[in-house]
Amino acid sequence: MRRLNVLLVEDDEGARLLYSYMLAVAGYKVNAVRNGLEAFAEIQVNRPDLIVTVRGGASETGAGGGGDRCDRQADRHNKNA
């Protein structure tokens, strides 16, 4: 069976490592990035089956403040696929 490709977007390094480990142990192939800008770049190269992120957390630059640009970009990308 094919392992699902998960893109994890998390600005906190400790949380990113923990979530990556948990997802990998659960059988997922994990690509982890720090912010929405990195996520958007990753989506262009490796289309994920699932994107895991925290809504209302860091902005696309990782500077904090409710940005959901990554979600909008991913939605637009998936509609065009």
C-alpha positions in Angstrom: 0.0 0.0 0.0 1.2 3.5 -0.8 2.2 5.7 2.1 0.3 9.1 2.1 2.5 12.1 1.7 1.9 14.7 4.4 3.1 18.3 4.4 3.5 19.5 8.0 3.6 23.3 8.4 4.8 24.3 11.9 7.0 27.2 12.9 8.0 25.8 16.3 11.0 23.5 15.8 10.2 21.3 18.8 6.6 20.8 17.8 7.6 20.3 14.1 10.0 17.5 15.2 7.5 15.9 17.5 4.6 16.0 15.0 6.9 14.7 12.2 8.0 11.8 14.3 4.4 11.0 15.3 3.2 11.1 11.7 6.1 9.0 10.5 5.5 6.3 13.2 1.9 6.3 12.1 3.1 5.3 8.6 3.0 8.7 6.7 5.7 10.1 4.6 6.4 13.5 6.1 7.8 16.7 4.6 8.0 19.4 7.3 8.4 23.1 6.7 8.5 26.2 9.0 5.9 28.5 7.3 3.4 29.2 4.6 6.0 30.4 2.1 8.1 27.3 2.5 4.8 25.2 2.3 3.8 26.9 -1.0 7.2 26.2 -2.5 7.1 22.5 -1.3 3.6 22.1 -2.8 5.0 23.2 -6.2 7.6 20.4 -6.1 5.9 17.6 -4.1 2.1 17.6 -4.2 1.0 16.4 -0.7 -2.0 14.2 -0.1 -2.6 16.1 3.1 -1.5 19.4 4.6 -1.3 19.7 8.4 -1.1 23.2 9.8 -2.3 25.3 12.8 -4.9 27.8 11.8 -4.5 31.2 13.3 -0.9 30.6 14.2 2.1 32.1 12.5 1.7 34.0 9.2 3.1 33.0 5.9 6.4 34.5 7.0 6.4 32.8 10.4 6.2 36.2 12.1 2.9 35.5 13.9 -0.5 36.9 13.4 -3.4 34.8 11.9 -2.2 34.5 8.3 -3.9 31.8 6.3 -2.3 32.5 2.9 -0.9 28.9 2.8 -4.5 27.5 3.1 -5.7 29.8 0.3 -2.8 29.0 -1.9 -3.3 25.2 -1.4 -7.0 25.5 -2.0 -6.4 27.4 -5.3 -3.7 24.8 -6.3 -6.0 21.8 -5.6 -8.9 23.4 -7.5 -6.6 23.8 -10.6 -5.3 20.2 -10.3 
